[in-house]
Amino acid sequence: MNISSEKRNLLIGGVIVGAISLALVALGNPKNMGFCIACFIRDTAGAVGLHRAAVVQYARPEIIGLVLGAFLISLIRGEFKPRGGSSPMLRFVLGAFMMIGALAFLGCPLRMIIRLSGGDLNALVGFAGFFCGVLCGCYFLNNGFSLGKSHNLGLGEGVAFPALQALLLLVLVAFPSVLIFSEKGPGSMRASVLFALFSGITVGVLAQSIRMCMAGGIRDIVLFKDFTLICGPAAIFVTILVGNLIMGNFKLGFTGQPVASPDGLWNFLGMLLCGLCAALLGGCPLRQLILSGEGNTDSAMSCLGMLVGAAFAHNWGLASSGDGSTLRGHVAVIFGLVVVTAIAFIQMRRKEA
């Protein structure tokens, strides 16, 4: 059986990312949350004072490492290209709603895979929603949806977002008292700064090199019958599943899962919103961070939208918890689906005109 070099690299990269996730849990990160973009951006938003949820506040070095790793490897490979100007405000809004949808489910697409590999069947419902969301996004992409063309920008624009991450790292290491850290709850569960940063840089380098993206993998299957990109997430799933079975951390079921909402409908709809936004933005939360590291200011706007979306989700009581979803969260998810669908139709018709 011949496997293309791209598929082989994605499989190897997925195994490494899965192993890193297992190691992060073993060294202190919450169970079934070795590496979660949505959760870690939410924690970081709390650490800098953008929300007041005391149990989810910590400047996660994994996020910093992701951006800096992508930045460094893109420089080395000659792929750092400052560009942007493609509907920045719409990308900000889509990023915010992508985060609100993810926090209704309690996890990004990467954590969805991690939760599945731990036996959390709530994540299977979330996967169904995410798949349907990407499928809806593919409909709009097939019918002319576009956020416009990006343009080449100056060096300062491209390095701004990685520089902000470097500044946050400096504050975390040299002036930690400026930040807010949880003393209990998921935000208090963390691996050492050094290992978490190393893990983030490693995943950032890998994800930039092999174009890892869950939304992109599903999109390529639907639009092009191409199963290449899905090899990465598949390898992550298998690696963490085997690791959880070996370490006795696998627990099959809907109840008693760590940091998971039991509300099936809102798990589905939250990830439906997340998947739709990811398809329209051209990548899941992980991919947006990686592109930001490459100098893409459009993706940086999406990431800032995610940061603000996380703040709203907790300040306004939109995020779910282990006890379930909230009425305000239900309203926010439905409102998000309406707004994002309206944006999709508007941008689709604009191109047709």
N, C-alpha and C positions, 0 to 999 in steps of 0.2 A: 504494500500500500504506500503510495507516494504522498507525502505531505509537503505542501509548499513551505518555503522558508518563513513566510509571513505567519502562517498558521502555527508553525513550530515555535517561532518567537513568542507568539501570543500564549501558547500553552505553557512554555517555560516561564514567561512573565507572570501568568496567572498562578502558577505553583508558588513562585517567590512571594507574590502579594498575599496569597493564602497563608503561607508560613509566617510571614510578618504579622498578619492579623492574629494568628494563634499565639505568637510570642508576646504581642502587646497585651492580650488578655491574661496570659500567664504572669506578666510582670506588673499588672495592676489595672489595666483598662477594664470597663464593665464587660460582663459576659455577653456574648452575641453582639458586641460592639467594639471589636478590635480596631476597626477602621471605618468610621461613618462620617461622610462629608457633612451631611445635614446636622447631625448631632454635634460635631466638633465646631462647625461655624456658629451654631446656637450657643455652645459653651463660650466661644470666643466673644460673641456679642455680649454675653453676660459679664465676662471678665473686664471688658472696657466700659461697662456701665450702661449699655444700651437696653438691658432689661433687668428686672429685679427678682427673677426666680432664683432663690438662693441655692437650690440644689443642682443647678446646671450653669456654673460660672467657672471657667478656666480657659486661659489662652492656650489652646491646644497646639503644641509644637508640630504635630503631624500636618496641620494645614499650612503652617509656615514652610515646612520642609517640602511639601508638594510643589508649591509655587517656586521656591528657590531651586529645587531639583530640576524642574522643567526649564527654568531660566538658564541655569548653568549648562545643561546638556544641549539646549537649543543654541546657545552661544558657540559651544564646541562643535556642533554639527553644522553650523552656518545657517540655522533655521530660525534665528531670532529676527523677526520682521515686525517692527512697530506698524500697526495698521488699525483702522477703526472708522468711525463715522457712519456706521450702518444702523440707523434707528436706535440710538443709545437709550432714549427714554422708554421705548417699547421693550427693549432688552432688560432694562431695570425692572419694569413692571412684571415681565415674564419670570425673571429671576426671583422676585419677591413671592409670586404665587407658586412657583415651583417649590420654594421652601415651605410655604404654608401647607401645601399638599403633602410634602414629605413629613412634616411634623404632625400632621393628622394621623399619618401611618406610624410615625416614630422611626424614621430611617430613610436614608437615600437608597437609590438602586443598589449600591455596593453593600449597604447593611442589609438590604432585603435578601441578597444572596447569602450573607453571613448568617442571618437569622434562619433561613431555610436549611443551611448546613448544620445548624444546631437543633433541628427538629421542630422549629416554631412554625406551625401550620397557618398561623395568622399571616405569615409572610407569603404563603402560597396564594392567599386571597389578594394580598398586595401585589404580587407578581401578575395576577390576572388583570388587575386594574392598570398596572403600568403597561402591560402589553397592549391593552385596549387603548390607552392614552397615546402610545406611540403609533398605533394603527390609525387612530383619528388624525394624528399629525401627518402621517403619510398621505392621507386623503388630501389634506390641504396642500402639501408639497407637490403632489401629482397634479394639482389643479391651479398651479401658478403662485402659491404663497411665496412671498419673499420679503425679507427685511431690508432689502437694498444692498448695494455694493459698498464694500469697505474701501478705504483709501490709504495710501502710504502716509505715515506720520513721522514726526521727528523722534529722535532717540529718547528725549525726555519723556514723551508720552508713553513709549513702550516700557521704560524701566520704572515708571512711577509705581505701578502696583507691586512688583517684586521689591522695590525699595521700601514700601510701606510694611511689607512682611518682615524685611530685615530690621526695620525700626522696632516692630513689635517684639521680635526676638531679642533685641538689645534691651528693651524694657523688661521683658520676662526674666532675663538672666541678671541684669545689673540693677534694676529698680523694681523688683517684684511687688513691693509694698504699694506701688501705684495702682496695681491691678486688683481685681476682686476674685478670690478663690473660694469655691464651695468647701464647707467643712463636713458636709454629709451629702448623700445622694450620688448620682452618676458623675457629677462634676468633681467630686472628691476622689474618684477612682481613676488613677492615672499611673502610667509607666513613668520612668524617670525622664527628665527633659532631654537628656542626651540621647537615650535610645529612641524616644518618640521622634525627635528631630531627625535622627539617622534613618528611621523607618520612613518618615515623610519624604526625605530627600531621595531615598532608594525607590519608593513607589513613584515619585515625581519623574525621576529619570526613566524608569520603565514605561510608565504610562505615556510619556511624551514620545519615546522611541517606537513604541508598538501601537500607538493610537487607541489605547484601551478605552472603551465606552460601551456601557450596557444599552443605552438608547440607540447608539449607532449600530450595534450588532443586530438588534431587532429590526431597525429601519432597513438595513441592508438585506435581511432575509425577506422582508415584505416587498421591497421595491425591486431588488435585483436578484433574489434567490441566491444570495451570497452568504455563506455561513462562516466566513473568515473571522470577522470581528467578534462573533459570539464565543469563539474558542477561549478567549481570555476569561470572561466570566464563568464559563463552564469549568475551566481548570481551577479557578478560585473555589468554586462550590465543592468540587471533588476533594481538593486538598484540605479544606477546613472540615468537611464531613469526616474524612479519614482521621484527621487530628482529634476531632471531638469524640469520635468512637474510641480511639486509643486512650484518651485522657479521661473518659467517663463523663464528658460534658454534653453528650447528646441526649435530648429529652424530647420525644415525639409527642405532640399534642397542641391544643389551643390554649390551655390554661397553665398558669404558673410559669410562664416564660419571662425571662428578665427584660425589663423595660419594654414592654409590649402591650399595646391596647387590644382588648378582646372584641372590639366592635367591628364585625366583619364588613358591614356595609360601608363604614367610613374609612376602613383600611383600603377597601376597593376604590372608593371615590377619591380619597386623598392621593393614591398613587396614579389614578386616572388623570388627575390634574397635573401631577408631577411629570408623568410620561408625555402628556400633551405639550407641556411647556418645554420639556427637554427636546422633543422632536422639532418644535418650531425654532428653538434656539440653536439647533445643530449639535447638541450634546448634553449629557447628563451633568449633574453638579461636579463630579470628578473632572470631566472633560473641560468644563468651563474654567476651572482652576488651572488646568494644564495649559490651555490656550492663553490664559492671562499671563502665565510665566513666559510664554513665547512672544509677548509684546502685543497681544490682541486686546485693545482697549474695549472693544465691543463685549468680549467675554468678561473683562474686568467690570464693566457696568452690570452684567448679569450677576457677578459675584457680589458686588455691592448691594444689588437688589436682594440677593439671598440673605445677606447680613441684616439688612433692614427688615426683611420678611420674618426672620427669626426673632428680631426684637418685638415686632408687632404681635407675633404669635404668642409670646409669653406675657407681654405687657397687657394684652387684651384678652387673655384666656382662650386663645384659639387652639393651642397645642393639646394633643391628647396626653394621657398618662397611663400608668399601669392599671388605673381604675376605669379607663375608657375615654371616649371622646367627650367633647362639651357641645352644648347647644350653639354657643358662639362659633365654635369650630365648624359645626355643620353649616352654619350660615356663610362663613368665610369660604369654605370649599365650594359650595354651590355658587356663590357670588364670583369666585375665581373662575369656575368653569364657564360662566356666562361671559365674563370680561375677556378671557383668553380666546374663547370661540369667536367673539365679536372682533377681536384683533385679527384673528386668522382670516375671517371673511373679508374684512376691510383691506387687508394687505393682499389678499388674493384678487380682489376686484381691481385694486389699484394697478396691479401688473397687467391684468387683462385690458384695462383702458389704455 
